[in-house]
Each structure stands twice: as structure tokens, then as C-alpha cells.
Amino acid sequence: NAGVTQTPKFQVLKTGQSMTLQCAQDMNHNSMYWYRQDPGMGLRLIYYSASEGTTDKGEVPNGYNVSRLNKREFSLRLESAAPSQTSVYFCASSHTSALTKNIQYFGAGTRLSVL
Amino acid sequence: AQSVTQPDIHITVSEGASLELRCNYSYGATPYLFWYVQSPGQGLQLLLKYFSGDTLVQGIKGFEAEFKRSQSSFNLRKPSVHWSDAAEYFCAVGTITGGGNKLTFGTGTQLKVEL
């Protein structure tokens, strides 16, 4: 019963390097989300995908790109990493309906350091 | 736009004591409200939710929360805290819009339990 799986769990990058954070869910959810968590700031939405084939910007999208590869997978890409992108990244998914009201389920997170 | 305020950054309680974590929200329509808990190094786990109906909702691990529309609050309570409750707690308000379904999180309250 995996739920939401994120890879990798930890990553260290040098400034200017690129990388892709992977997220997959096995709950047949239609919506997926990427957040970043910084001390004292809670979780802030980077991008989300309301359904397969659609993506939209959240609160802090600058410096990131996303791809909704299929219904299960939603990746987050940093094209040129900056120290300000040092954070913990969480992927979440939900089945949005009048009944579930967007209850989101979270992965365990990816801890990223940019030097 | 919606917002969530958790006024207490840190709270320390003794094991066996009662607990109340405060949450105030701002949202123009009927809110969907959530409390999540994050243990160290882990993702977020849903504790409880309020959609409609009875304003006192029960969750997992013995937690409850009360929705008070007149005060725009959704405070989390537990009658007797256990050492394993030490974690960070996030309140969130959910919205369902034409473009998608989002959660807005508060900045979190870190709970420490003294033995």
C-alpha cells in the first residue's frame, strides 16, 4: 500500500545543476501537487495538476517546471538550481470530488540542498 | 484569497495535560478545513477534516477540532497528550474552484511534550 512515492529522498546539488524530482501515486487520484516547505513558512504550493494533461502555477512557481507524465506520475524539474531552492519538497495527490473535498495525501518528501 | 493563521509557533505541554492548538482562517465562502500532523522526517498525515454538519469533528489519535464560524476558527484539541504526539501540526483551508482544488496551509505549530 505505497500511496504517494517520492524519489530521491535526499539530494545535494551545486548551483546551476539541474535535476528532476519524481512523484508517483497508486490511488488513482486525478489531482497532484508539488509543495515546498521552509522553516516558519509552512507549505507553499509550487505547481499543481488538476487532471491528467493539465498543469497550473501555484504560489511560488519561479525556477521550476512540471510534467504530468500520466495519471500516476507528476515530476518537478529544477533547470538551474539556486541556493534559494534549498528546501524540503512534498508531492501530494487527491481525488477531487464533491464527496472528498480535496483531501490530499502526501509523500515522505525530498530533502534538497543547493550549495 | 484564503489564508490561515496559526498564532503559536511553539507549544510545550506536559504528558497527560490537555492541548489546544489555535487556527484562524480567512475565506469568503464555506470553508473546508483540515488538520495535518508531521512527525520529524516524515510527510503530512491527515488528522481530521470539517466539511459541513456537526461543528465538532473527531479525528485519529484521540484528536478533535471545533469549527466556530463566528470566530473563523478551527482549533485542535486533545484531552490528554502522549509523548508520541510531539510533532508539527498544520491547519489548512481547502477551496474548490473552476481551475482546480487547492489547500492553503498555516505556518505550523511545533508541539513539544515534556515527560
Interface residues (C-beta under 8 A of the other chain):
Chain A: V4 S31 G40 M41 G42 L43 R44 L45 Y48 A50 D56 G58 F90 A92 S94 T96 K101 N102 I103 Q104 Y105 F106 G107 A108 G109
Chain B: I9 Y32 F34 Y36 G41 Q42 G43 L44 Q45 L46 K49 F51 F90 G94 I96 G99 G100 N101 K102 L103 F105 G106 T107 G108
